[in-house]
């Protein structure tokens, strides 16, 4: 367990620093996470996407959702008529004639 000093500094336990590769001078990020606080080494933090990239991802997800909704309202996709076999062939296929 670590204590907060009068200067609001915290010492990271050696075992955790070693496990996550945190060394003196490294930058860390403090993140609010509900009722907890996350400490993330800057080297492990995912790069933030630009607003333009985030909007492109959102638009792609929205289009996938619209496609699913269209398929749900129109029913299952029609099957191709030319499958290369017929239902009747399933009963005779592989049997000696």
mmCIF file of the C-alpha atoms, coordinates in Angstrom:
data_MODEL
# 
_entry.id   MODEL 
# 
loop_
_atom_site.group_PDB 
_atom_site.id 
_atom_site.type_symbol 
_atom_site.label_atom_id 
_atom_site.label_alt_id 
_atom_site.label_comp_id 
_atom_site.label_asym_id 
_atom_site.label_entity_id 
_atom_site.label_seq_id 
_atom_site.pdbx_PDB_ins_code 
_atom_site.Cartn_x 
_atom_site.Cartn_y 
_atom_site.Cartn_z 
_atom_site.occupancy 
_atom_site.B_iso_or_equiv 
_atom_site.pdbx_formal_charge 
_atom_site.auth_seq_id 
_atom_site.auth_comp_id 
_atom_site.auth_asym_id 
_atom_site.auth_atom_id 
_atom_site.pdbx_PDB_model_num 
ATOM 1  C CA . UNK A 1 1  ? 0.000   0.000   0.000   1.00 0.00 ? 1  UNK A CA 1 
ATOM 2  C CA . UNK A 1 2  ? 1.265   3.482   -0.837  1.00 0.00 ? 2  UNK A CA 1 
ATOM 3  C CA . UNK A 1 3  ? 0.704   6.715   1.053   1.00 0.00 ? 3  UNK A CA 1 
ATOM 4  C CA . UNK A 1 4  ? 0.124   10.161  -0.377  1.00 0.00 ? 4  UNK A CA 1 
ATOM 5  C CA . UNK A 1 5  ? 2.708   12.720  0.785   1.00 0.00 ? 5  UNK A CA 1 
ATOM 6  C CA . UNK A 1 6  ? 2.026   16.322  1.816   1.00 0.00 ? 6  UNK A CA 1 
ATOM 7  C CA . UNK A 1 7  ? 2.921   17.321  -1.783  1.00 0.00 ? 7  UNK A CA 1 
ATOM 8  C CA . UNK A 1 8  ? 0.296   14.841  -3.087  1.00 0.00 ? 8  UNK A CA 1 
ATOM 9  C CA . UNK A 1 9  ? 3.012   12.533  -4.411  1.00 0.00 ? 9  UNK A CA 1 
ATOM 10 C CA . UNK A 1 10 ? 2.604   8.757   -4.532  1.00 0.00 ? 10 UNK A CA 1 
ATOM 11 C CA . UNK A 1 11 ? 5.290   6.080   -4.695  1.00 0.00 ? 11 UNK A CA 1 
ATOM 12 C CA . UNK A 1 12 ? 4.576   3.190   -7.038  1.00 0.00 ? 12 UNK A CA 1 
ATOM 13 C CA . UNK A 1 13 ? 5.376   -0.164  -5.399  1.00 0.00 ? 13 UNK A CA 1 
ATOM 14 C CA . UNK A 1 14 ? 8.558   -1.710  -6.859  1.00 0.00 ? 14 UNK A CA 1 
ATOM 15 C CA . UNK A 1 15 ? 6.811   -4.966  -7.855  1.00 0.00 ? 15 UNK A CA 1 
ATOM 16 C CA . UNK A 1 16 ? 4.197   -3.094  -9.939  1.00 0.00 ? 16 UNK A CA 1 
ATOM 17 C CA . UNK A 1 17 ? 6.765   -0.748  -11.463 1.00 0.00 ? 17 UNK A CA 1 
ATOM 18 C CA . UNK A 1 18 ? 8.839   -3.746  -12.532 1.00 0.00 ? 18 UNK A CA 1 
ATOM 19 C CA . UNK A 1 19 ? 5.810   -5.668  -13.832 1.00 0.00 ? 19 UNK A CA 1 
ATOM 20 C CA . UNK A 1 20 ? 4.677   -2.769  -16.031 1.00 0.00 ? 20 UNK A CA 1 
ATOM 21 C CA . UNK A 1 21 ? 8.126   -1.513  -17.001 1.00 0.00 ? 21 UNK A CA 1 
ATOM 22 C CA . UNK A 1 22 ? 7.840   1.829   -15.227 1.00 0.00 ? 22 UNK A CA 1 
ATOM 23 C CA . UNK A 1 23 ? 11.208  3.460   -14.594 1.00 0.00 ? 23 UNK A CA 1 
ATOM 24 C CA . UNK A 1 24 ? 12.262  6.768   -13.004 1.00 0.00 ? 24 UNK A CA 1 
ATOM 25 C CA . UNK A 1 25 ? 11.517  9.628   -15.400 1.00 0.00 ? 25 UNK A CA 1 
ATOM 26 C CA . UNK A 1 26 ? 8.733   7.778   -17.254 1.00 0.00 ? 26 UNK A CA 1 
ATOM 27 C CA . UNK A 1 27 ? 5.460   9.585   -17.792 1.00 0.00 ? 27 UNK A CA 1 
ATOM 28 C CA . UNK A 1 28 ? 2.242   8.126   -16.428 1.00 0.00 ? 28 UNK A CA 1 
ATOM 29 C CA . UNK A 1 29 ? -1.371  9.081   -17.005 1.00 0.00 ? 29 UNK A CA 1 
ATOM 30 C CA . UNK A 1 30 ? -3.971  9.280   -14.240 1.00 0.00 ? 30 UNK A CA 1 
ATOM 31 C CA . UNK A 1 31 ? -7.465  8.404   -15.469 1.00 0.00 ? 31 UNK A CA 1 
ATOM 32 C CA . UNK A 1 32 ? -10.768 8.652   -13.629 1.00 0.00 ? 32 UNK A CA 1 
ATOM 33 C CA . UNK A 1 33 ? -12.546 5.315   -13.935 1.00 0.00 ? 33 UNK A CA 1 
ATOM 34 C CA . UNK A 1 34 ? -15.880 5.388   -12.151 1.00 0.00 ? 34 UNK A CA 1 
ATOM 35 C CA . UNK A 1 35 ? -15.158 5.251   -8.440  1.00 0.00 ? 35 UNK A CA 1 
ATOM 36 C CA . UNK A 1 36 ? -11.513 4.310   -9.013  1.00 0.00 ? 36 UNK A CA 1 
ATOM 37 C CA . UNK A 1 37 ? -8.416  5.942   -10.450 1.00 0.00 ? 37 UNK A CA 1 
ATOM 38 C CA . UNK A 1 38 ? -6.322  4.185   -13.096 1.00 0.00 ? 38 UNK A CA 1 
ATOM 39 C CA . UNK A 1 39 ? -2.617  4.786   -13.472 1.00 0.00 ? 39 UNK A CA 1 
ATOM 40 C CA . UNK A 1 40 ? -1.467  4.020   -17.032 1.00 0.00 ? 40 UNK A CA 1 
ATOM 41 C CA . UNK A 1 41 ? 2.138   4.167   -18.223 1.00 0.00 ? 41 UNK A CA 1 
ATOM 42 C CA . UNK A 1 42 ? 2.266   6.548   -21.198 1.00 0.00 ? 42 UNK A CA 1 
ATOM 43 C CA . UNK A 1 43 ? 4.079   3.870   -23.213 1.00 0.00 ? 43 UNK A CA 1 
ATOM 44 C CA . UNK A 1 44 ? 1.083   1.502   -22.861 1.00 0.00 ? 44 UNK A CA 1 
ATOM 45 C CA . UNK A 1 45 ? -1.576  4.109   -23.505 1.00 0.00 ? 45 UNK A CA 1 
ATOM 46 C CA . UNK A 1 46 ? -3.340  3.806   -26.812 1.00 0.00 ? 46 UNK A CA 1 
ATOM 47 C CA . UNK A 1 47 ? -2.880  6.732   -29.147 1.00 0.00 ? 47 UNK A CA 1 
ATOM 48 C CA . UNK A 1 48 ? -5.921  8.950   -29.233 1.00 0.00 ? 48 UNK A CA 1 
ATOM 49 C CA . UNK A 1 49 ? -7.758  9.211   -32.489 1.00 0.00 ? 49 UNK A CA 1 
ATOM 50 C CA . UNK A 1 50 ? -8.397  12.562  -34.081 1.00 0.00 ? 50 UNK A CA 1 
ATOM 51 C CA . UNK A 1 51 ? -12.000 13.773  -34.189 1.00 0.00 ? 51 UNK A CA 1 
ATOM 52 C CA . UNK A 1 52 ? -12.031 13.065  -37.929 1.00 0.00 ? 52 UNK A CA 1 
ATOM 53 C CA . UNK A 1 53 ? -10.900 9.430   -37.363 1.00 0.00 ? 53 UNK A CA 1 
ATOM 54 C CA . UNK A 1 54 ? -13.419 8.946   -34.560 1.00 0.00 ? 54 UNK A CA 1 
ATOM 55 C CA . UNK A 1 55 ? -16.210 10.309  -36.763 1.00 0.00 ? 55 UNK A CA 1 
ATOM 56 C CA . UNK A 1 56 ? -15.217 7.933   -39.593 1.00 0.00 ? 56 UNK A CA 1 
ATOM 57 C CA . UNK A 1 57 ? -15.387 4.959   -37.197 1.00 0.00 ? 57 UNK A CA 1 
ATOM 58 C CA . UNK A 1 58 ? -18.760 6.150   -35.896 1.00 0.00 ? 58 UNK A CA 1 
ATOM 59 C CA . UNK A 1 59 ? -20.133 6.531   -39.427 1.00 0.00 ? 59 UNK A CA 1 
ATOM 60 C CA . UNK A 1 60 ? -18.960 3.027   -40.370 1.00 0.00 ? 60 UNK A CA 1 
ATOM 61 C CA . UNK A 1 61 ? -20.594 1.542   -37.254 1.00 0.00 ? 61 UNK A CA 1 
ATOM 62 C CA . UNK A 1 62 ? -23.806 3.462   -37.943 1.00 0.00 ? 62 UNK A CA 1 
ATOM 63 C CA . UNK A 1 63 ? -23.942 2.121   -41.505 1.00 0.00 ? 63 UNK A CA 1 
ATOM 64 C CA . UNK A 1 64 ? -23.416 -1.465  -40.269 1.00 0.00 ? 64 UNK A CA 1 
ATOM 65 C CA . UNK A 1 65 ? -26.294 -0.999  -37.816 1.00 0.00 ? 65 UNK A CA 1 
ATOM 66 C CA . UNK A 1 66 ? -28.566 0.383   -40.543 1.00 0.00 ? 66 UNK A CA 1 
ATOM 67 C CA . UNK A 1 67 ? -27.728 -2.599  -42.752 1.00 0.00 ? 67 UNK A CA 1 
ATOM 68 C CA . UNK A 1 68 ? -28.626 -5.011  -39.918 1.00 0.00 ? 68 UNK A CA 1 
ATOM 69 C CA . UNK A 1 69 ? -31.927 -3.206  -39.358 1.00 0.00 ? 69 UNK A CA 1 
ATOM 70 C CA . UNK A 1 70 ? -32.778 -3.336  -43.075 1.00 0.00 ? 70 UNK A CA 1 
ATOM 71 C CA . UNK A 1 71 ? -32.061 -7.080  -43.141 1.00 0.00 ? 71 UNK A CA 1 
ATOM 72 C CA . UNK A 1 72 ? -34.188 -7.600  -40.029 1.00 0.00 ? 72 UNK A CA 1 
ATOM 73 C CA . UNK A 1 73 ? -37.211 -5.866  -41.572 1.00 0.00 ? 73 UNK A CA 1 
ATOM 74 C CA . UNK A 1 74 ? -36.964 -7.436  -45.023 1.00 0.00 ? 74 UNK A CA 1 
ATOM 75 C CA . UNK A 1 75 ? -36.527 -10.973 -43.733 1.00 0.00 ? 75 UNK A CA 1 
ATOM 76 C CA . UNK A 1 76 ? -33.750 -13.387 -44.526 1.00 0.00 ? 76 UNK A CA 1 
ATOM 77 C CA . UNK A 1 77 ? -31.750 -12.853 -47.676 1.00 0.00 ? 77 UNK A CA 1 
ATOM 78 C CA . UNK A 1 78 ? -33.002 -14.881 -50.618 1.00 0.00 ? 78 UNK A CA 1 
ATOM 79 C CA . UNK A 1 79 ? -30.959 -17.967 -51.319 1.00 0.00 ? 79 UNK A CA 1 
ATOM 80 C CA . UNK A 1 80 ? -29.345 -18.443 -54.658 1.00 0.00 ? 80 UNK A CA 1 
ATOM 81 C CA . UNK A 1 81 ? -31.256 -20.776 -56.962 1.00 0.00 ? 81 UNK A CA 1 
ATOM 82 C CA . UNK A 1 82 ? -28.128 -22.246 -58.461 1.00 0.00 ? 82 UNK A CA 1 
ATOM 83 C CA . UNK A 1 83 ? -26.359 -24.005 -55.599 1.00 0.00 ? 83 UNK A CA 1 
ATOM 84 C CA . UNK A 1 84 ? -24.961 -26.768 -57.766 1.00 0.00 ? 84 UNK A CA 1 
ATOM 85 C CA . UNK A 1 85 ? -27.225 -29.372 -56.125 1.00 0.00 ? 85 UNK A CA 1 
ATOM 86 C CA . UNK A 1 86 ? -30.873 -30.040 -55.375 1.00 0.00 ? 86 UNK A CA 1 
ATOM 87 C CA . UNK A 1 87 ? -32.606 -31.162 -52.223 1.00 0.00 ? 87 UNK A CA 1 
ATOM 88 C CA . UNK A 1 88 ? -33.442 -34.512 -53.811 1.00 0.00 ? 88 UNK A CA 1 
ATOM 89 C CA . UNK A 1 89 ? -29.765 -35.185 -54.481 1.00 0.00 ? 89 UNK A CA 1 
ATOM 90 C CA . UNK A 1 90 ? -29.076 -35.034 -50.751 1.00 0.00 ? 90 UNK A CA 1 
ATOM 91 C CA . UNK A 1 91 ? -31.014 -38.264 -50.269 1.00 0.00 ? 91 UNK A CA 1 
ATOM 92 C CA . UNK A 1 92 ? -29.206 -40.168 -53.008 1.00 0.00 ? 92 UNK A CA 1 
ATOM 93 C CA . UNK A 1 93 ? -25.732 -38.694 -52.873 1.00 0.00 ? 93 UNK A CA 1 
ATOM 94 C CA . UNK A 1 94 ? -23.028 -41.137 -51.804 1.00 0.00 ? 94 UNK A CA 1 
ATOM 95 C CA . UNK A 1 95 ? -25.247 -44.219 -52.066 1.00 0.00 ? 95 UNK A CA 1 
ATOM 96 C CA . UNK A 1 96 ? -24.553 -47.097 -54.402 1.00 0.00 ? 96 UNK A CA 1 
ATOM 97 C CA . UNK A 1 97 ? -26.983 -47.112 -57.295 1.00 0.00 ? 97 UNK A CA 1 
# 
